[in-house]
Amino acid sequence: RLFDGKTLSFQDNAVVLVEGNRIRAIGKSVAIPAAARVIDLSHSTVMSGLIDCHTHMFLHGISYDEAILKKSQQYRAIRASVAARKTLLAGFTSIRDIETEGAGYGDVALRDAINDGIVIGPRMQCATRALSITGGYSPYGYSPDVEIPKGAQIADGVDGVRKAVREQLANGADLIKIYIDHRRRGTPNPDMLTAWPTFSFDEVKAIVEEAAKVDAKVAAHVYTSRAAQMAIQAGIASLEHGIYLDDPTFTMMAEKGVYWVPTLMAYLQFMDDPKVTPERRQLMAGTTQRHQEAFQRALKLPVKIAFGSDLDGNQETAGQ
């Protein structure tokens, strides 16, 4: 039985012809070459590989500070290789790993190891370190006398962001991720659902221009419509999350062909987490409702929507 995703019906007694690492033909009328190796899946259901456009293989179900400050990059790389294998076995044959969250260029190493057949995992497009501004990324709340590593690469000014993009591309990035808005800067324990603008229009435009030189695209983490519209005008290719996007923003996205990766699952995970306080759970419930409402509004417009879980390596495997 074959489910190709193009219709809601199944095809019985179908043939899938594979040459090398490419599917060449699918259907009931496909002739099986005489020299072909036949794998009999007549008692199974075959479907197309799934694509997750927003993952984090280098996060593993622990606090952000613990991941960055207490776990070595080597440890995180080992965990990521396990997560990649389980992600593939869960049916995801392609993923965008949309930032290593303080693990440098580990995603590039994992991608290359998969491509070389050293470890098992999906095809990966890597965003490496991501970009944010001074004061615009976690961890927060530490003494200013101590230099604390950040989850993203910090870059300021047009020249600064151009250099950062060049560095990431030179080190193997397939795409560039930016934080076009983020939590309140310089305050301890900020509310993750409240965001303020980060980069200027000129900075985002420079990021897009540098990436475009090698045909790379830019994905923007965003919550608010104000920041989203600025990113769209600067030429980004996709908006990630977008909890509070309004209809004018969706209309602009449709006109510009910008993809939305809403990551609806990301905030639902907190609802069943026993470590989450009742107050926090109530906050997340309201946020989830607003996110779902935005999604329903987007469905009424010709917005391009791509699936993304935003689950980390530990949760990605748990969800299979």
C-alpha positions in Angstrom: 0.0 0.0 0.0 1.4 3.4 -1.0 0.4 6.8 0.4 2.1 9.5 -1.7 0.7 12.5 0.1 -0.8 14.0 -3.0 -4.3 12.5 -2.3 -5.9 11.1 0.8 -6.3 7.6 -0.9 -4.0 4.6 -0.8 -2.6 2.8 -3.8 -2.5 -1.0 -3.6 0.2 -3.1 -5.2 2.3 -0.1 -6.1 6.0 -0.3 -7.2 8.6 2.2 -6.1 11.7 2.2 -8.4 14.9 3.5 -6.7 18.1 4.2 -8.5 21.0 5.2 -6.3 19.6 7.6 -3.8 16.8 8.8 -6.1 13.2 7.6 -6.5 12.8 7.3 -10.3 9.2 6.1 -10.6 6.2 5.2 -8.5 2.9 3.5 -9.4 1.1 0.3 -10.4 2.3 0.3 -14.0 6.1 0.7 -13.2 8.0 -2.2 -14.6 10.6 -3.9 -12.4 14.0 -4.1 -14.2 15.3 -7.6 -14.5 18.5 -6.8 -12.6 16.7 -5.0 -9.8 16.9 -6.0 -6.1 13.3 -6.5 -5.0 12.3 -5.6 -1.4 8.8 -7.0 -0.7 6.7 -4.6 1.3 3.4 -6.1 0.3 2.4 -6.4 4.0 3.4 -2.8 4.8 2.3 0.7 4.1 4.8 3.0 2.4 4.7 6.8 2.5 6.9 9.7 1.5 9.5 10.8 4.0 8.4 13.6 6.3 10.1 16.9 6.5 10.6 18.9 9.8 11.5 22.5 8.9 12.4 23.6 12.5 14.4 21.3 14.7 17.2 21.5 17.3 19.2 18.3 17.4 21.7 19.8 19.9 19.1 20.4 22.7 18.2 17.5 24.8 15.4 18.2 27.2 17.5 20.1 29.8 17.5 23.7 30.8 19.1 26.2 28.4 21.7 27.3 30.9 22.6 23.7 31.7 23.1 22.8 28.0 25.4 25.8 27.3 27.3 26.0 30.6 27.4 22.5 31.9 27.6 20.1 28.9 30.6 19.9 26.6 30.2 20.3 22.9 31.5 16.8 22.5 28.7 15.4 24.8 26.1 17.4 23.0 27.4 16.1 19.6 27.1 12.5 20.8 23.5 13.1 22.0 22.7 14.9 18.7 23.9 11.9 16.7 21.5 9.6 18.6 18.7 12.1 18.2 19.3 12.2 14.4 19.1 8.5 14.1 15.8 8.3 16.0 14.4 11.2 14.0 15.0 9.3 10.8 13.5 6.1 12.2 10.4 8.2 13.2 9.9 8.9 9.5 11.6 12.3 9.0 14.0 11.9 6.1 14.8 15.7 5.8 15.1 18.4 8.5 16.2 22.0 8.9 18.3 22.2 12.0 17.6 25.8 12.8 20.4 26.6 15.2 22.8 24.6 17.5 22.0 26.8 20.5 25.6 27.3 21.7 27.1 24.2 20.1 28.9 26.1 17.4 29.1 24.3 14.0 28.2 20.9 15.4 25.2 20.6 13.1 27.5 20.9 10.1 29.7 18.1 11.4 26.6 16.0 12.1 25.3 16.7 8.6 28.6 15.7 7.0 28.9 12.6 9.1 25.4 11.5 8.0 26.2 12.2 4.3 29.5 10.2 4.7 27.6 7.2 6.1 29.3 7.4 9.5 26.1 7.9 11.5 22.4 7.4 10.5 20.1 10.4 10.2 18.0 12.5 7.9 19.2 14.9 5.3 20.0 18.1 7.1 20.0 21.8 6.2 22.0 23.6 8.9 21.6 27.2 10.2 24.7 26.8 12.5 24.9 29.5 15.2 22.1 31.9 14.3 22.4 35.6 14.8 21.3 38.1 17.4 22.4 41.5 18.8 24.3 42.5 21.9 21.9 42.1 24.8 19.5 40.1 22.7 20.0 36.5 23.5 20.2 34.0 26.4 21.5 33.3 28.9 20.5 36.4 30.9 20.9 37.4 34.5 24.6 36.7 35.1 27.1 39.2 36.5 28.4 41.6 34.0 31.9 40.8 35.4 31.7 37.3 34.0 31.7 36.6 30.2 29.0 34.1 29.6 28.8 32.3 26.2 25.6 33.0 24.3 23.4 30.6 22.4 23.6 32.6 19.2 26.4 34.5 17.5 26.2 38.2 18.5 26.7 40.7 15.7 26.0 44.5 15.6 25.9 47.0 12.7 25.9 46.5 9.0 29.6 45.6 8.8 29.3 43.3 11.8 26.4 41.3 10.5 28.0 40.9 7.1 31.1 39.5 8.6 29.1 37.1 10.8 27.1 35.8 7.8 30.3 35.3 5.9 31.8 33.3 8.8 28.8 31.1 9.1 28.6 30.4 5.4 32.3 29.7 5.2 31.9 27.2 8.0 29.2 25.2 6.2 25.8 27.0 6.9 23.1 26.1 4.4 20.9 28.9 5.6 21.1 31.8 8.0 18.8 32.2 11.0 18.2 35.5 12.7 16.3 36.7 15.8 14.4 39.6 14.5 12.8 40.0 17.9 13.6 38.5 21.3 12.8 38.6 24.9 13.5 41.7 27.1 17.2 42.3 27.2 19.2 42.7 30.4 16.6 41.4 32.8 16.7 38.1 34.7 14.1 35.4 34.0 12.4 37.3 31.1 9.0 36.3 29.8 9.7 34.2 26.8 6.5 35.2 25.1 7.2 39.0 25.1 9.5 40.2 22.4 11.2 43.4 21.4 12.9 44.3 18.1 16.5 43.5 17.6 18.2 44.2 14.3 17.6 47.3 12.3 16.2 47.2 8.7 19.6 48.0 7.3 21.2 45.1 9.3 18.6 42.6 8.1 18.9 43.8 4.5 22.7 43.3 4.7 22.2 39.8 6.1 19.9 38.9 3.3 22.2 40.3 0.7 25.3 38.4 2.0 23.3 35.1 2.1 22.0 35.7 -1.4 25.5 35.8 -2.8 25.7 32.1 -2.4 21.9 31.4 -2.9 21.4 30.9 0.8 18.1 32.0 2.4 17.4 33.7 5.7 14.9 32.4 8.3 13.7 34.8 11.0 12.6 33.9 14.5 9.7 36.2 15.2 6.7 36.7 17.5 5.3 40.1 16.6 3.9 41.6 13.4 6.0 44.8 13.7 9.2 42.9 13.5 7.8 40.4 10.9 6.9 43.0 8.5 10.3 44.6 8.7 11.9 41.2 8.0 9.6 40.6 5.0 10.5 44.0 3.5 14.2 43.1 4.0 13.8 39.9 1.9 13.8 37.0 4.4 12.5 33.7 3.1 10.6 32.3 6.2 9.1 33.4 9.5 9.5 31.0 12.4 6.8 30.8 15.2 4.9 34.0 14.6 2.5 33.6 17.6 1.0 37.1 17.3 1.0 37.7 13.6 -1.9 39.7 12.2 -3.8 39.6 8.9 -1.9 42.5 7.3 1.3 40.5 8.0 -0.1 37.3 6.5 -1.2 39.3 3.4 2.3 40.7 3.0 3.7 37.2 3.3 1.4 35.9 0.6 2.3 38.7 -1.7 6.1 38.2 -1.2 6.0 34.4 -1.2 7.3 34.2 2.4 6.9 30.8 4.2 5.5 30.5 7.7 6.8 27.8 9.9 4.3 28.2 12.9 5.7 25.4 15.2 2.3 24.9 16.8 3.6 21.9 18.8 6.4 23.9 20.5 4.2 25.5 23.2 1.9 22.6 23.8 4.8 20.6 25.3 4.7 22.9 28.4 1.1 22.0 29.1 2.0 18.5 30.3 5.4 19.3 31.9 5.1 18.6 35.7 8.0 21.1 36.3 5.9 24.0 34.9 4.1 26.1 37.5 0.3 26.6 37.3 0.8 30.2 36.5 3.2 29.4 33.7 0.8 26.7 32.4 -2.0 29.3 32.4 0.2 31.7 30.4 1.1 29.0 27.9 -2.6 28.0 27.5 -3.4 31.6 26.5 -0.4 31.7 24.1 -1.3 28.4 22.5 -4.9 29.6 21.9 -3.7 32.8 20.2 -1.2 30.8 18.1 -4.0 28.5 17.0 -6.2 31.5 16.2 -3.5 33.0 14.0 -3.1 29.7 12.2 -6.8 29.5 11.4 -6.6 33.0 10.0 -3.6 32.2 7.9 -5.4 29.2 6.4 -8.0 31.6 4.9 -5.2 33.4 2.9 -2.8 32.0 0.4 0.1 31.8 2.9 2.7 29.2 2.3 2.9 27.1 5.5 5.6 24.5 6.3 5.6 22.0 9.1 8.1 22.6 11.9 8.0 21.0 15.4 10.7 23.2 17.2 11.2 20.1 19.4 14.7 19.4 20.6 16.6 16.2 20.1 15.2 14.5 23.2 11.6 15.5 22.5 11.9 14.7 18.8 12.6 11.1 19.6 10.0 10.9 22.4 7.4 11.9 19.9 7.9 9.1 17.5 
